[in-house]
Amino acid sequence: MKLTKYLAGTAICVLSLQFYFQTQAQQLKIGDPVPDLLLEHVVNYPGGSARFSDFDGKLIIIDFWETWCVPCVRGLPHMQQLQQEFEGQLQVLLVSTQKATTIDAFLQKKNISLPSVTEGRYLIKLFPHKFVPYQVWIKDRKVFALTTHEAVTAENIRGVLSGKLSSLAEKKFDFNYKSAKPLLLDGNGGSATDLQYRSLITGYIDGIGGGGVGTDSLGHYKIRTLNGSILQLYLSVFKLGVTTPLGHPNRCIVDPEVAKLMPPGDIPEYAPEVRDKYYCYELIVPAALKDQANELMLEDLNRFFGALYHINAKVEKRTMECWALKQTGSTEKLLSRSEKPRIDADTPGQLSFSKQPVSELCRVLSILFKKEHLPLVDRTGITDDIDLTFPTDMPDITRFNAFLQSYGLSLQRELCDIDMLVIEQTN
């Protein structure tokens, strides 16, 4: 009688332990001991049930699979071949969440004789994963490795059995990752250190402004312009990190229909009625793509604003009235006598050039007079370097022209064929 009660009590304890593992079991990690669970609803196995201890002395590879998973089904013959090759040393144990009748019929049809646990959701609690196929390697009743099917090779199995392989690369899953949430936002799917390339466009953002170029802490090259109008973003393509006059408004032709999308200049950008006309842009690329970054930015803006407003921007050669810098007299005073090139801005209100090309003078003058309706271009033909100290606080171009004449130079209005940034609607 006592023996009967003892056996009954033991059975209750075993069932309770089994129930606990099937309902409350925590995730097992590499190196953790594997409990000797009763594996039920096992097809292709005598008696329909097993325990992990039944396979002591063997390397166990649990293969989580489903009949609807194409890679899983494609890999079954390979797993069966490995089982035959390492008979007596290896036990491949298939695990599916589907019903025994479904799995049994499917394996028979595919001529697969490997044992398969069915309705095995309790094992997923021990070894959680998001995708199948997924393989768990158990050696000496401990979790040896967690991998995908690519790692299940005869070479790796031999290495594990012989002890030459002490580990395999682990396949990890991020269970906090939300597919509907932007990647890396608030750590979704990774962190900033995972970022390799990104282009980003947002609407107006309170509390920030400006922009620029630079290299971040990971060595990536970055272009950023914040809270700018459509025109300002396009102009940024040609003035952030590059030397070109196309970043000035007087080198840009804007289609009248596009101009209607620009915010009025007398309303601050943070005002509710115009916030929808301002945008932020950021491009982060590997350092190797630095020289292509501005071209990539232009493509991004065309892609985005093209979809929204049918806008396209490109550089075209146009005949435009310009301020042409020309040689009108002796330039003897300009010819450089300096030993080293230098630009000195130490004195307020003036800039001193030493051994500089005329193209650099034109670049600076284009900045000084960027609000002029007419663009400024070099038509001097001078190839020698120059020395010149000139005022930077003389906003009137007519007065500045008088200053230049004493050096044999003059700014003259004339038609020139020059590159222009053209922003237009495509329909």
Steps between C-alpha positions, in 0.01 A plus 500: 500500500780735597687412180189578296465836670871571448483418131186708462666791674809466284285503186325816620839667561626403154182627336517822700864551401415431137210747515728763654759471225231507232329812639752695707839404352747781448720547196812284496826655389828358379662308784175444692406145604204354314225346717412138429156579360248246385464565127148405397320451167821385330442348157752259347606390850410182694225559755437857382693662787861551605727677742822686438671239719409240235769658286776530760843455346385653172509846357137616471397749234147627545365623167199731541301483180149523348349345190428843348862612532674449165861512635398260779356244260790542259743424783334179624689265263827661608416449867409136432826449313697638796309269734604203291861618465543544876278211614569420864661839565227740393126532557309742281170581668244692297256725690179647358199677649265323260280199578643146500269384221615784273870445568477122472332514160741766374815312606373177348432678173853647500653166606657655812551260791637749753304520829297820536345646812160643414291762681835602646428856610637427847843450344476842335478646852834339578652605167305806379550611142327712239578304186535142383703302424684540830743251654592431862815295565505303826817328617539320834150618591601866470418760236808505277387731216201686356523532122320507168512216249809634322713397800376140496776343292689175521821694560353687798348182643836326480664797668250500787516122550882502504521802728690705244209745482424660834225729370298607197378847410170563678183598316330765712149646488382844610154439644450872566536583131181642347474479123250789490745732679790673317827310521739617777239745640523473881730202450253312281700218342838648589687812605676792334820296475321270252432786259697487173296713257188708547313781330226661705241768430267638767265792537573805715652413840481742790813613678765421237644674198799548276686202361835427346736219411738293707620159608321325786658296780478183287686653206192552281462814287190704574304775323225667699274800437225580747166679471557629149259575216505298180724764340735509798537121494583499130750784541662305784593229252744746341640672806537231767848352481564613141632811328253616237307824437184297430414520867405868463143607412624705202626178339159336529198516269176407677186405307211736597288199601780381728536850645142474626614221732753727672409662832462880515807672635316714756365209707732309737545135410366383837163665442225234471379626162835443324658209688390257228724685252822419687696178507806338656742284302786278612726268305750266668729298275826305535811718462563333163184668362591849619566632151160373381304628798372823341390315188317249719332785687374650173361161398324465836340843478386440142356164598313638802377834364443342162253261657333775705496793259644372167816706559828429326825692539801477269800700386466646150705735286302823451570839341466747785578866561789505747748719673811397306835569663723619216848635449475861381851631562841415635492232768864550599394596854312169532777260404609302803838557660427283802692183573213302653125492438299654783164656575502741793176616664656638818410862424125566543329608179765381259657189352858459382590255224854380454591282204136415420334424165244744359241220528530526880437874478187435295384236750528744789336783305213266411445451872531870583248590229280191515192720544566668167244406240776428246757225558870583494738315267871512411572620148847647564702225334769557765688181581767647730455509876417837654555698820207719598360659814137602458208619717232252607268760656409679175155359413450729199640328192536832311733638768694175505534520123672836538746340741581223249571743216820619667628142455409475134179304567135582445160340558293536182148388424493260205341177379690186594444128454520362853380204704173568682302294748156462345211395725184427305176305504494208263128526418 
